[in-house]
Amino acid sequence: MTDTTSELGTGLPRREGRDKVTGAARYAAEFAPPGRLYAWPVPATVAAGSVRSVDAAAALGLPGVVDVLTAGNAESRTPADDPTLNVLQVDDVPHRGWFVALVVAETLEAARAGAQAVRVHYETRPHDVTLTRDHLERYVPEEANGGHPAVRERGDAPGAFDAAPIRVDAAYDVPPLHNHPMEPHAATASWEDGHLTVHDSSQGSTAVRAALAQIFGLAEDRITVTSAHVGGGFGSKGTPRPHVVLAALAARHTGRPVTLALPRRDLPAAVGHRAPTLHRVRLGADPDGILLSVEHTALTHTSRIKEFVEQAAVPARVMYGSPHSSTVHEVVPLDVASPSWMRAPGEAPGMYALESAMDELAERTGLDPVELRVLNDPADEPDSGRPFSSRHLVECLREGARRFGWEERDPRPGVRRDGPRLTGTGVAAATYPVLVSPCRATATALPGGDYLVRVNATDIGTGARTVLGQIAGDALGAPGERVRVEIGDSDLPSAPLAGGSSGTASWGWAVHEACAALAGRLAGDPDLPPEGLTAEADTTEAVEAGSPYARHAFGAHFAEVSVDTDTGEVRVVRAYGHFAAGRILNARTARSQFLGGMVMGIGMALTEQSTLDPAFGGFAERDLAAYHVPVSADIPAPPAIEAGWLDEADPHLNPVGGKGIGEIGIVGMAAAVGNAARHATGVRFRSLPLTPDKVR
Ligand code: MOS
């Protein structure tokens, strides 16, 4: 390893940047095999029930319509492990928006017209899509998402709370949220000589191939799934989605290639959402602000066909020391679409509640909210008692406060007034676990002096090719421009998804091992055979050995908001996030990840929400006008918003030393904004988002 020439950490621009801005980068729906057809889905228009009949006659009579697939004529398949993939197999309609037919046509327009002409007759049953705190169907599941136990108890938290001199007991609400990536979920599928090829918009094509193999009863080597470029996913493309099954099914049914790009308005019901969470947090402390008890209960919903429990009480097991603790998840099955992963599942809503409650406790004790967090920073992970591999939350709080100018703050709420506008500042902590999965990779020394790295990583917009080239160059002692990187194809060495902030750590570990092995062999015998020399790596054993350490990234958010007391509008005018996430491998793409997460957190705080319509059972917001993702006009321009980090050396992670940065930027941001709104106005808001109707 030649550290003097290593490009690891340097903010190199993305390798595929030019291809993306010039349109040369092709996305799943842009592959056009000869004879390709277009598909358009027909979503159920009832909230619960079953399909009695489908009348496709009018649709089939339209010019260009080739066929209409339904549960009646689609080939029957092996049921998928994931019930959301069992579309067009049974007549049951578990929620509004469930796909009940698929129209295939010569053009996109014909497919859409056909879908509008399909008449579906339903048997309905009563539905319930409304989560309430006293819902009779609520229960405590065995596990929450991520394999976390639903309940953890330490000591006697309720008893300690009752006896505590200072108490905060508060309820917080987070509505359903949707990922809404810029590129919708899309696939182009074709069958040739029994081999299925699919171009899919996915966060991990190895898993898509496995699901298709199961569903269609094929060996995995008869399937190729590519995801060369992906226009965002945020978790919604982390698992195979119905569109890819439908595209493959329609291609087999018609004998021609088929493209299915889900219409934006169908995404909310078809590709997962962040489930709503109703929180109760109780904190007991002594008058000096030392926590005596921490209780966090998170109530959420799931669908009737799949149990997914947002693990929102999990961060309370990691964040602050206290002798007594109780963290509980409860769930209600409703007639809703199946919830799933959305950027920092668990941590994002959980830390909104916990970090808002910490702000309330700071006020109650008269402590500065930064100091309260520093006071309760634990030596070991509270839930497990394990030592942290590294924990620099205090440093993030201190350095973030310094860069933000926190010390100038007047702690009194509601005192910075300028005409109708009130200004305030808030802080919140961030955390996200270090996750890593087994991965394979190969590295080849090519005649001529170049290298080729192959791994089925996915670039969901993060710059995976670029950073893997940096990791490879570092291990090879070669400039990154000599390293070609092949990713995004299931025929490459198998790799885990781009999710759980684990992609770079997982792929990078395997790439590093393969390149280090290759460099070792080249050092022994620099004469290359004519076909080049290849080294392989498989990190399964090393990853599965696990770690005795509690491994998490940490961070601190600071926000300044301006509240218009005439209109109720809350605007973030300044924000700064400081992070400790291990070694930062590319300063440019890392900053983009942190800032992107922070922007998504501002959306969560101020504008984003999905509403389940009690009468019709569906999500009311089904386009980017109604579901307001922040745009440039909503976000202050850098440097008013900025992210920074400390260089954290942690020897207990992986050979590359990164913790993962895709998700921590969103965690805690909404609480920082909410706490700033409280400081500005003197009013405590406990229900997101802080839209003008609530604030005014
Ligand atoms: Mo992320 S929600 O694990 O893609």
Boltz pocket constraint, residues with backbone or C-beta under 6 A from the ligand:
constraints:
  - pocket:
      binder: B
      contacts: [[A, 203], [A, 233], [A, 234], [A, 235], [A, 236], [A, 238], [A, 341], [A, 342], [A, 343], [A, 344], [A, 345], [A, 498], [A, 499], [A, 500], [A, 501]]
      max_distance: 6.0
